[in-house]
Amino acid sequence: DQSPWYYWLNSLPRYYSNGASMTDFCFGCLPPYAAGLALAEKKRYKQYVEALSSISFLSEESKQSEEVTKWAFNVVFTRYMELPGGDVALVPMADYLNHGAEPNVDISYDEEG
């Protein structure tokens, strides 16, 4: 709980049931269009796993953990925001605000910051 990200990370789902988590049997149960979208997500997950191998500051234990890898993939790909110029970012505070169809948030600040 020392990390400034602790409370946000702790609020995230522990399990995701989407294309990255599906088995071949699951894909066979889906209608063709949904199966295509889910398979594309599975492919993106495999590319993500390949990319992890080139990140030197991650421990081998983290890279080899399928549970951690799938969780991290799903956090990124269900919560990233596109920025001007084509970059993407995780924006934890905005993540709390993007779950309703009707706006119900008022942004304010105090003079002290």
N, C-alpha and C positions, 0 to 999 in steps of 0.2 A: 504493500500500500504506500510505498515511498514515491512511486512514479506519479508525475502529474497526469498521466493517462489512465491511472488505475481505475477510477470510478467509471469512466467511459468504457474501458475494456471489460470491466466486470459487469456492465449493464447489457453487453451484447449477448445474443443467443449463443448457446453452447453447441447447438446442432442445427444444421441446415438440410433440408430435403429438396434438392434441386438437381439439375443435370450433372453437376460434378460429383454428386453422391450416389447417382443411380447405377444399377447393375444392367447388364445386357437384357435380363428378363424384364426389368422395369421399362426399358426403351420399347420393347416389343408390345407392351400393354398400352402404350400411348397412341393417340391418333397421329397420322403421318406428320402433320405440321408441327405439333407439339414435340414429337420425337426428334424432328430435325433441329428444332431450337435447343432441346436438351442435349443432343449429340454435339452441337456446336459449342455448348458450354463445357462439355466433357473434354473436347479438343483443346479449348482455351485453358482448362485446368492442367492438361498434360504439358502444354507449352510453359505454363507457370512453373511446374515442377522442374522442367528442364532448365529454366532460367535461374532457379534457386541454386543450382549447382555452381554457378559462377559468382555467387555472393560470398565473399571471403569472411565477412564479419559474423555470419550465422554459424552456429555450431553444427557439427555433423549430426548430433543428436536431434536437433530441431529439423534439419533437412530430411532426416530419415524417418521422422514420425509422420505417418500418413494422417493421423488425427489432427495434429497441429497444422500440417500443411493444408489440409482441406479447410480447416477452420479459418486460417489466415486468408486463403484464396476467397472464401465466401465473404469474409468481412470486407475485403477490398472491392470485390466485384458486385456487392450489393449496396455499398455505401459510398463509393467514390463520386466526386463531383467533377465535371469538366470545367476547366478554367479557360479564360481567353487565351488564345494562342495554341490551343490543342492539348495543353498539359492536363493532368488529372491530379487530384489530391483528396486525401481524407480530411474532412473538416468536422471533428467531433461535435462541436456545439451545434452546427447546422444539422448534423445527423439527428439530433433530438427534435428538430423542428420540422422535418420533412415527412411526417407521417399522416397528415390529415388533408382532406380535400378542401375543407373550408379553413381560411386563415383564422387562427385564434391566438395569435401572439402579437404583443406590442413591444417594440424595441425601445428601451430607454436606458439612461445612464445617469450616474450622479456626478456632481462636479469634482469629486475626489478621484474619479477614474474607476 
